Amino acid sequence: MSTGFGKDGAIVPPVPAGDGKLADNLVHFSRVLRRAGLKTGPAAAADAIAAVDAIGIGSREEFHAALSAVFVKRHEDQPVFDEAFRLFWRSRDLIGKMIAMMSPKAADNREKEKPKAGAARVGGALTEDRPRSARSKPPEIEVDSRFTTSASEVLKRMDFAQMTAAELAQARRELRKLALPLDQVRMRRFRPSGRQPVIDPRATMRQAMRSGGDLILPRFRQRRTAPPPLVVLADISGSMSQYTRIFLHFLHALTEKRTRVHTFLFGTRLTNVTRQMRRRDPDEALSGCTEAVRDWSGGTRIGATLAEFNRLWSRRVLGQGAVVLLITDGLERDGVEELEKEMDRLHRSCRRLIWLNPLLRFDGFEARARGVRAMLPHVDEFRAVHNLQSLADLAGALSDDHTKAADPRRFLDMRRVA
């Protein structure tokens, strides 16, 4: 590739070689973004060429801003674009790299940096169009796979943030196959029954009036049962957008199978997307949510948004034994006094409050953040939400009210010991 950046961040002008033109590189970059999951096409590539031609050859920051304005259509695509830009338009300082390779180095004992969100998707998109001979072929080793983990089990336990575009598509298909919860609550209304020994006096008298009162046969009734209302409060801040987007696919499948599912998204403000989630096509539903939300992948104000929900929506949607799913990492940037107060009010307004936190994917997780410590005493269950297995466990937990494995008191006890 003939186009790159120098040490000072300026773009190196393209050489007039056949495959080294800047326009060809921009078209190739557009294809890489499309394979990584971004919605780009020939029109976007043409717009990118026109944008670069308009701003001229400037600094790396200006070049990044111009391409980002053209290719990024959704807030959640920004991390993927940033990673693709870093890998595709990397520096061409070959002399510096050769000097670094030949110089002696001390052993690097630092902890390895964790892979960034979207790195797997970008890496797969960059190597997809390579010829097969150029790709590294692993040696063929015959192993006994009777006691190894299957591909489906690996996918169930893979973190959503580290999945490639193909793995994310397969994960969405697997979400449609999950066994949905079958939780039921008893209603105040009754329905006719032939088995329950509870006499229905009105139905009995109506039946007796048909025969003039000569024959009185008892009629029975029992209480109706229905799924309780399910209210979802999902965090869409920068650290939660990838997990929330996958969870919305699971929630869309749940919305198709049961009534009274209310969905709210929050970052710095609260947005009701219940109507958008009722669309049949899941991609259209998520696209509608993205259009309705203005603060996707931004900051987060958990306490203020919970206060808005408790003031405007709690009495409308938290009746008849509602279950609340709160999806957030609990990293509150404001004070925790309001957060603790609103969490207590939300807990008292619903039958069951389940907190889903992707930070639980770490084995050594401890409740040290102020927001986490303020929220934990006011939840009934504390669960992870980072892979397919955690969503399957959640679907099973919604059908069972007695789940000791997700008791939040275990983290509160650890805090007291510390």
C-alpha positions as CSV (number, residue, x, y, z in Angstrom):
1,M,0.0,0.0,0.0
2,S,1.5,3.3,-1.1
3,T,-0.4,5.8,1.0
4,G,0.5,6.3,4.7
5,F,1.5,8.8,7.4
6,G,4.9,10.1,8.4
7,K,6.3,10.6,11.9
8,D,4.6,14.0,12.3
9,G,1.2,12.6,11.4
10,A,1.0,14.1,7.9
11,I,-0.2,12.0,5.0
12,V,2.5,10.8,2.6
13,P,1.4,11.7,-1.0
14,P,0.5,8.7,-3.1
15,V,3.0,7.6,-5.7
16,P,1.7,7.4,-9.3
17,A,1.9,3.6,-9.4
18,G,-1.0,1.7,-10.7
19,D,-2.2,0.2,-7.4
20,G,-0.9,3.0,-5.1
21,K,-3.5,5.6,-5.8
22,L,-5.3,7.2,-2.9
23,A,-8.7,6.6,-4.5
24,D,-8.0,2.9,-4.8
25,N,-7.0,2.7,-1.2
26,L,-10.1,4.5,-0.1
27,V,-12.3,2.0,-2.1
28,H,-10.4,-0.8,-0.5
29,F,-10.8,0.7,3.0
30,S,-14.6,1.0,2.3
31,R,-14.7,-2.7,1.5
32,V,-12.9,-3.6,4.7
33,L,-15.4,-1.5,6.8
34,R,-18.3,-3.3,5.0
35,R,-16.9,-6.7,5.9
36,A,-16.4,-5.5,9.5
37,G,-20.1,-4.8,9.8
38,L,-20.5,-1.1,8.8
39,K,-23.1,-0.1,6.3
40,T,-21.0,1.2,3.5
41,G,-21.2,0.9,-0.3
42,P,-20.0,2.5,-3.6
43,A,-21.7,5.7,-2.8
44,A,-19.9,6.1,0.5
45,A,-16.6,5.3,-1.1
46,A,-17.3,8.0,-3.7
47,D,-18.2,10.5,-1.0
48,A,-14.9,9.7,0.9
49,I,-12.9,10.4,-2.3
50,A,-14.7,13.7,-2.7
51,A,-14.2,14.6,1.0
52,V,-10.5,13.9,0.9
53,D,-10.2,15.9,-2.4
54,A,-12.1,18.8,-0.7
55,I,-10.0,19.0,2.5
56,G,-6.7,18.3,0.7
57,I,-3.7,16.4,2.1
58,G,-3.6,17.5,5.7
59,S,-2.9,15.9,9.1
60,R,-3.9,12.5,10.3
61,E,-6.6,13.9,12.6
62,E,-8.3,15.8,9.7
63,F,-8.1,12.7,7.5
64,H,-9.7,10.6,10.3
65,A,-12.4,13.1,10.9
66,A,-13.3,13.3,7.2
67,L,-13.6,9.5,6.7
68,S,-15.4,9.1,10.0
69,A,-18.1,11.7,8.9
70,V,-18.6,9.7,5.7
71,F,-18.5,6.0,6.8
72,V,-19.8,6.1,10.4
73,K,-23.7,6.0,10.3
74,R,-24.3,4.6,13.8
75,H,-22.8,5.6,17.1
76,E,-21.9,2.0,18.0
77,D,-19.8,1.7,14.8
78,Q,-17.3,4.3,15.9
79,P,-15.0,1.9,17.9
80,V,-14.8,-0.5,14.9
81,F,-14.0,2.4,12.5
82,D,-11.3,3.7,14.8
83,E,-9.6,0.3,15.0
84,A,-9.9,-0.2,11.2
85,F,-8.4,3.3,10.6
86,R,-5.5,2.6,12.9
87,L,-4.6,-0.7,11.2
88,F,-5.3,0.3,7.6
89,W,-3.7,3.7,7.6
90,R,-0.7,2.8,9.8
91,S,2.6,4.7,9.7
92,R,5.1,3.9,7.0
93,D,8.2,4.7,9.1
94,L,10.1,1.7,7.8
95,I,13.6,2.9,8.7
96,G,12.5,3.5,12.3
97,K,11.0,0.0,12.5
98,M,14.2,-1.6,11.1
99,I,16.3,0.3,13.7
100,A,13.9,-0.9,16.4
101,M,14.1,-4.5,15.3
102,M,17.9,-4.5,15.2
103,S,18.4,-2.7,18.5
104,P,18.7,-4.8,21.7
105,K,15.6,-4.9,23.9
106,A,15.0,-5.6,27.5
107,A,12.5,-8.2,28.5
108,D,9.0,-6.8,28.6
109,N,7.3,-8.0,31.7
110,R,4.3,-5.7,31.5
111,E,0.8,-7.1,31.5
112,K,-0.4,-7.6,28.0
113,E,-3.0,-5.0,26.8
114,K,-6.5,-6.4,26.4
115,P,-7.8,-6.6,22.9
116,K,-10.0,-3.6,22.0
117,A,-13.6,-3.8,21.1
118,G,-14.0,-4.5,17.4
119,A,-10.4,-5.7,16.9
120,A,-11.4,-9.2,15.9
121,R,-14.0,-7.9,13.4
122,V,-11.4,-5.6,11.8
123,G,-8.7,-8.2,11.7
124,G,-11.0,-10.7,10.0
125,A,-12.1,-8.1,7.5
126,L,-8.5,-7.1,6.6
127,T,-7.4,-10.7,5.9
128,E,-10.5,-11.9,4.2
129,D,-9.5,-10.8,0.7
130,R,-6.0,-12.2,0.9
131,P,-5.1,-15.0,-1.4
132,R,-5.2,-18.4,0.3
133,S,-1.5,-19.0,-0.4
134,A,-0.7,-15.8,1.6
135,R,-2.5,-16.8,4.7
136,S,-0.7,-18.8,7.3
137,K,-1.8,-22.4,7.3
138,P,-1.7,-24.1,10.6
139,P,-0.1,-27.6,10.7
140,E,-2.5,-30.5,10.4
141,I,-2.5,-32.4,13.7
142,E,-4.6,-35.4,14.4
143,V,-6.2,-35.2,17.8
144,D,-8.8,-37.2,19.7
145,S,-11.7,-34.7,20.1
146,R,-14.0,-36.8,22.2
147,F,-13.3,-34.8,25.3
148,T,-12.7,-31.4,23.7
149,T,-15.1,-28.4,23.6
150,S,-17.4,-28.1,20.6
151,A,-17.6,-25.0,18.4
152,S,-21.1,-24.2,19.8
153,E,-19.8,-24.3,23.4
154,V,-17.0,-22.0,22.5
155,L,-19.4,-19.6,20.9
156,K,-21.6,-19.6,24.0
157,R,-18.8,-18.6,26.2
158,M,-17.1,-16.0,23.9
159,D,-17.3,-12.4,24.9
160,F,-19.5,-10.3,22.7
161,A,-16.9,-7.5,22.4
162,Q,-14.3,-9.9,21.0
163,M,-16.4,-11.6,18.4
164,T,-15.8,-11.2,14.6
165,A,-18.6,-10.0,12.3
166,A,-19.4,-13.6,11.3
167,E,-19.5,-14.7,14.9
168,L,-21.8,-11.9,15.8
169,A,-24.2,-12.9,13.0
170,Q,-24.1,-16.5,14.3
171,A,-24.7,-15.3,17.8
172,R,-27.8,-13.4,16.7
173,R,-29.1,-16.6,15.1
174,E,-28.5,-18.5,18.3
175,L,-30.4,-15.9,20.3
176,R,-33.5,-16.7,18.2
177,K,-33.2,-20.4,19.3
178,L,-33.0,-19.7,23.1
179,A,-35.7,-21.2,25.3
180,L,-37.7,-18.2,26.4
181,P,-38.9,-17.8,30.0
182,L,-42.3,-19.2,30.9
183,D,-42.9,-17.2,34.1
184,Q,-46.5,-16.7,35.1
185,V,-48.3,-14.7,37.8
186,R,-51.8,-15.0,39.1
187,M,-54.2,-12.3,38.0
188,R,-57.2,-10.8,39.9
189,R,-59.6,-11.9,37.2
190,F,-61.0,-15.5,36.9
191,R,-61.7,-17.9,34.1
192,P,-64.0,-20.9,33.9
193,S,-62.6,-24.2,35.2
194,G,-63.9,-27.7,35.4
195,R,-61.4,-29.0,38.0
196,Q,-60.8,-26.4,40.7
197,P,-63.2,-26.7,43.7
198,V,-63.9,-23.0,43.7
199,I,-67.6,-22.3,43.0
200,D,-68.5,-19.5,40.6
201,P,-71.8,-18.3,42.0
202,R,-72.7,-16.1,39.0
203,A,-72.1,-18.8,36.5
204,T,-74.0,-21.2,38.6
205,M,-77.1,-18.9,38.8
206,R,-77.0,-18.2,35.1
207,Q,-77.0,-21.9,34.3
208,A,-79.9,-22.5,36.8
209,M,-82.0,-19.8,35.2
210,R,-81.9,-21.6,31.8
211,S,-83.8,-24.5,33.3
212,G,-86.1,-22.4,35.5
213,G,-84.3,-23.3,38.7
214,D,-85.3,-26.9,38.6
215,L,-81.7,-28.1,38.2
216,I,-78.8,-26.3,39.8
217,L,-75.4,-27.6,38.8
218,P,-72.3,-25.9,40.3
219,R,-69.9,-24.0,38.1
220,F,-66.3,-23.6,39.0
221,R,-63.6,-21.0,38.3
222,Q,-59.9,-20.3,38.8
223,R,-57.6,-17.3,38.6
224,R,-56.1,-16.3,35.3
225,T,-52.4,-16.5,34.8
226,A,-50.3,-14.4,32.5
227,P,-46.6,-13.4,32.0
228,P,-45.8,-10.4,34.3
229,P,-44.8,-7.1,32.7
230,L,-41.1,-7.0,31.8
231,V,-39.4,-3.6,32.0
232,V,-35.8,-3.2,30.6
233,L,-33.6,-0.3,31.4
234,A,-30.4,-0.6,29.2
235,D,-27.3,1.5,29.4
236,I,-26.0,2.6,25.9
237,S,-22.9,4.5,27.0
238,G,-19.6,3.9,25.3
239,S,-18.6,1.0,27.5
240,M,-22.0,-0.7,27.2
241,S,-23.1,-0.1,23.7
242,Q,-21.8,-3.5,22.2
243,Y,-23.4,-5.6,25.0
244,T,-26.7,-3.6,24.9
245,R,-27.0,-4.0,21.1
246,I,-26.6,-7.8,21.4
247,F,-29.1,-7.9,24.3
248,L,-31.6,-6.0,22.2
249,H,-31.7,-8.9,19.8
250,F,-32.6,-11.3,22.6
251,L,-35.2,-8.8,23.8
252,H,-36.7,-8.5,20.3
253,A,-37.2,-12.3,20.3
254,L,-38.8,-12.0,23.7
255,T,-41.1,-9.1,22.6
256,E,-42.5,-11.3,19.8
257,K,-43.5,-14.1,22.2
258,R,-45.1,-12.2,25.1
259,T,-47.0,-9.0,25.7
260,R,-46.3,-6.1,28.1
261,V,-42.5,-5.7,27.4
262,H,-41.3,-2.2,27.8
263,T,-37.8,-1.1,26.7
264,F,-36.0,2.1,27.8
265,L,-32.5,3.1,26.8
266,F,-30.4,5.6,28.7
267,G,-27.1,7.3,28.6
268,T,-27.3,11.0,29.6
269,R,-31.1,10.9,29.0
270,L,-33.9,8.4,29.0
271,T,-35.5,7.2,25.7
272,N,-38.6,4.9,25.4
273,V,-38.1,2.6,22.4
274,T,-40.9,0.1,23.1
275,R,-42.7,1.0,19.9
276,Q,-39.5,0.5,17.8
277,M,-38.8,-2.9,19.4
278,R,-42.2,-4.2,18.3
279,R,-41.2,-4.2,14.6
280,R,-41.1,-7.7,13.1
281,D,-37.6,-7.5,11.5
282,P,-34.9,-7.3,14.2
283,D,-32.6,-5.2,12.0
284,E,-35.4,-2.6,11.5
285,A,-36.1,-2.6,15.2
286,L,-32.5,-1.9,16.2
287,S,-32.2,0.7,13.4
288,G,-35.3,2.4,14.8
289,C,-33.8,2.4,18.3
290,T,-30.6,4.0,16.9
291,E,-32.5,6.7,15.2
292,A,-34.6,7.4,18.3
293,V,-31.6,7.7,20.6
294,R,-29.4,10.7,20.4
295,D,-26.8,9.9,23.1
296,W,-25.7,6.4,21.9
297,S,-22.1,5.6,22.9
298,G,-21.8,8.8,24.9
299,G,-21.6,9.4,28.6
300,T,-23.9,8.0,31.3
301,R,-25.9,9.5,34.2
302,I,-27.5,6.5,35.9
303,G,-29.0,8.4,38.9
304,A,-30.6,11.2,36.8
305,T,-32.1,8.8,34.3
306,L,-33.5,6.5,37.0
307,A,-35.1,9.6,38.6
308,E,-36.7,10.5,35.3
309,F,-38.1,6.9,34.9
310,N,-39.4,6.8,38.5
311,R,-41.1,10.2,38.0
312,L,-42.7,9.7,34.6
313,W,-43.0,5.9,33.9
314,S,-42.9,3.8,37.0
315,R,-46.7,4.0,37.7
316,R,-47.5,3.3,34.1
317,V,-45.4,0.1,33.5
318,L,-44.5,-1.3,37.0
319,G,-47.9,-2.7,37.9
320,Q,-49.1,-6.4,38.3
321,G,-45.8,-7.8,39.6
322,A,-43.5,-6.3,37.0
323,V,-39.9,-7.6,36.6
324,V,-37.2,-5.0,35.9
325,L,-33.9,-5.8,34.1
326,L,-31.3,-3.1,34.6
327,I,-28.3,-3.4,32.2
328,T,-25.4,-1.2,33.2
329,D,-21.8,-1.4,34.5
330,G,-22.7,0.8,37.5
331,L,-19.9,3.3,36.7
332,E,-21.7,6.5,37.7
333,R,-19.9,9.8,37.0
334,D,-22.1,12.0,39.2
335,G,-22.7,11.6,42.9
336,V,-24.1,8.4,44.3
337,E,-26.6,9.9,46.7
338,E,-29.2,10.4,44.0
339,L,-28.4,7.0,42.6
340,E,-28.9,5.2,45.9
341,K,-32.2,7.0,46.5
342,E,-33.6,6.2,43.0
343,M,-32.5,2.6,43.1
344,D,-34.3,2.1,46.4
345,R,-37.5,3.6,45.0
346,L,-37.2,1.4,41.9
347,H,-36.7,-1.7,44.0
348,R,-39.8,-1.0,46.0
349,S,-41.9,-0.4,42.9
350,C,-41.4,-3.7,41.2
351,R,-41.7,-7.4,42.2
352,R,-38.2,-8.3,41.2
353,L,-35.1,-6.2,40.2
354,I,-32.3,-8.0,38.2
355,W,-29.1,-6.2,37.6
356,L,-27.1,-7.4,34.5
357,N,-23.5,-6.2,34.5
358,P,-20.8,-7.3,31.9
359,L,-18.0,-6.6,34.4
360,L,-18.9,-9.9,36.1
361,R,-17.1,-11.7,33.3
362,F,-13.9,-11.1,35.2
363,D,-13.2,-13.7,37.8
364,G,-11.7,-11.3,40.3
365,F,-14.6,-8.8,40.2
366,E,-15.1,-6.8,43.4
367,A,-17.6,-4.1,44.3
368,R,-15.2,-1.2,44.7
369,A,-16.7,1.4,42.5
370,R,-19.0,3.9,44.3
371,G,-21.9,3.4,41.9
372,V,-21.7,-0.4,42.3
373,R,-21.6,-0.2,46.1
374,A,-24.6,2.1,46.0
375,M,-26.7,-0.1,43.7
376,L,-26.0,-3.6,45.1
377,P,-28.1,-3.4,48.3
378,H,-31.2,-2.6,46.2
379,V,-31.2,-5.5,43.7
380,D,-32.6,-9.0,44.0
381,E,-30.1,-10.6,41.6
382,F,-26.7,-9.7,40.2
383,R,-25.9,-11.4,36.9
384,A,-23.4,-11.2,34.0
385,V,-24.5,-10.3,30.4
386,H,-21.4,-10.8,28.2
387,N,-22.0,-14.0,26.2
388,L,-24.7,-16.4,25.0
389,Q,-24.4,-18.6,28.1
390,S,-25.2,-15.7,30.4
391,L,-28.3,-14.9,28.4
392,A,-29.4,-18.5,28.5
393,D,-29.0,-18.4,32.3
394,L,-31.1,-15.3,32.4
395,A,-33.9,-16.9,30.4
396,G,-33.9,-19.8,32.9
397,A,-33.8,-17.5,35.9
398,L,-36.8,-15.5,34.7
399,S,-38.8,-18.8,35.0
400,D,-37.5,-19.5,38.5
401,D,-37.9,-17.0,41.4
402,H,-35.4,-18.9,43.6
403,T,-31.9,-18.4,42.2
404,K,-29.3,-18.4,44.9
405,A,-26.3,-18.3,42.5
406,A,-27.0,-14.7,41.6
407,D,-27.5,-13.4,45.2
408,P,-25.9,-9.9,45.4
409,R,-25.2,-10.4,49.1
410,R,-22.0,-12.4,48.3
411,F,-20.4,-9.2,47.0
412,L,-21.7,-7.1,49.9
413,D,-20.2,-9.7,52.4
414,M,-16.9,-9.5,50.6
415,R,-17.0,-5.7,51.0
416,R,-17.6,-6.0,54.7
417,V,-14.7,-8.4,55.1
418,A,-12.4,-6.0,53.2
